[in-house]
Amino acid sequence: MAQRFDNFIGGEWVAGVGYTDNINPSDLSDSIGEYAQADAAQVAQAIEAAHRAFPAWSVSGIQARADSLEKVGLEILARREELGALLAREEGKTLPEAIGEVVRAGNIFKFFAGECLRQSGDLLDSVRPGVSVEVTREPLGVIGLITPWNFPIAIPAWKIAPALAYGNCVVFKPADLVPGCAWALADIISRAGFPAGVFNLVMGAGRVVGEAIVGDKRVDGISFTGSVGVGRSIATQCVARGAKVQLEMGGKNPQVILDDADLAVAVELATQSAFYSTGQRCTASSRLIVTAGIHDRFVEAMAERMRSIKVGHALEQGVHVGPVVSQAQLEQDLRYIALGLEEGARLVSGGERVSCAKDGYYLAPTLFADSDAQMRISREEIFGPVANIVRVADYEAALAMANDTEFGLSAGIATTSLKYANHFKRHSQAGMVMVNLPTAGVDYHVPFGGRKGSSYGAREQGRYAREFYTTVKTTYIG
């Protein structure tokens, strides 16, 4: 029988009401294990455990807090190869990318261990003589964390670590597709010295577990990363009951290539932005906006570069692009490829499934050209290894097209002109701007987030994370 993995509630491992099989998208015959499914009653138990633990944890010693977070980070880093293999096996990232994500998760915990000690506040004079004012931050309370499948250890890390560092208690629901990394992380946290109830893991379907977390009045804040539709529904529910909410949702990130760009640099950053991690990154660029003077050379060079991309099993050495995460995601990618052809875009490369030694969800990286800004493949988030090139006349047209989207997460420009780089930095309507770098790939110690339909609420990561996970108190002293 496959090994079973339980939920973690109130400091104990608790059997689920059912179990689901975690299947390797690189090899559909490979079961990673059976993972617990919680019901609403178990979610309520986890929330109650967090609620009971909060009063003591919220005023606990900052050194003990820092030590426990440091312990988590160190174990993650020490097990990077093992955890990277697990991540690659359940999500489909190539092994080097998966190990890199694990390292990032470990460093996030180490960073927030330090944040426990790097506290700040304000001591001010009142306008009234003899009165002083203290401005301090306190933990928010019980936090519900709902994470996606595309970064199964890094995104949980950048939510869990600051929540605990600032004195909150956590109820964590990972994506149902990737419970393995979430369970491994919970196992590490369970042995790091946190009091019972401070951290809880409840696995299962969003319509059951997620809805139970979002709707519970004992949950003071929700941090969610996922689809636009679900995010907007969560925001509506949180606002209605006065809970704090933080959302990271969709993206349709532009990568601008100007006539003066270094062609080799532009091709490589576009390839990495669009196709690495199987294009399954919210910061991936599926819109390549190219000015007329370099357009034809860029298309030709991209076609040549794509011939060298190897698709295969995520654990196989030398593979650049692993499988799509699931059958449903593969079907969505194929529908968009068919739609691009129907809309009149020219298929430059890819567009078909790939056969490998093991049966899996393999798809050739796909590139369209001769498309326009109004095609659905130019406007809707595909979330797969599919990109399209749009020709524009000049920089001004490129900037206007880059901003012509309901999203605003990440945007990139390839240019050797300081003038255009500086103008784009200021006028791009995105939360993160990359100059001569891929649109995907951000550091763990700086803020992450976007504008418009991509993000709502405070930024994630770095010192900016405290804005969501704490509340401000103003105290007058006479």
RADA-V992110 format. One record per run of one state. SS is the DSSP state (a for helix, b for strand, c for the rest). FROM is the first residue (numbers start at 1). TO is the last residue. If there is no record, write none. Layout:
SS;FROM;TO
SS;FROM;TO
//
This chain:
c;1;3
b;4;5
c;6;6
b;7;9
c;10;11
b;12;14
c;15;17
b;18;24
c;25;26
b;27;37
c;38;39
a;40;57
c;58;61
a;62;78
c;79;79
a;80;91
c;92;94
a;95;115
c;116;121
b;122;125
c;126;131
b;132;139
c;140;141
b;142;146
c;147;153
a;154;165
c;166;168
b;169;173
c;174;178
a;179;190
c;191;198
b;199;201
c;202;205
a;206;215
c;216;220
b;221;225
c;226;227
a;228;241
c;242;243
b;244;248
c;249;253
b;254;257
c;258;262
a;263;279
c;280;286
b;287;291
a;292;306
c;307;310
b;311;311
c;312;320
b;321;321
c;322;326
a;327;343
c;344;345
b;346;349
c;350;352
b;353;353
c;354;362
b;363;363
c;364;365
b;366;369
c;370;375
a;376;379
c;380;385
b;386;392
c;393;394
a;395;403
c;404;406
b;407;408
c;409;409
b;410;414
c;415;417
a;418;427
c;428;431
b;432;435
c;436;447
b;448;448
c;449;450
b;451;452
c;453;454
b;455;456
c;457;459
b;460;460
c;461;461
a;462;469
b;470;477
c;478;478
//
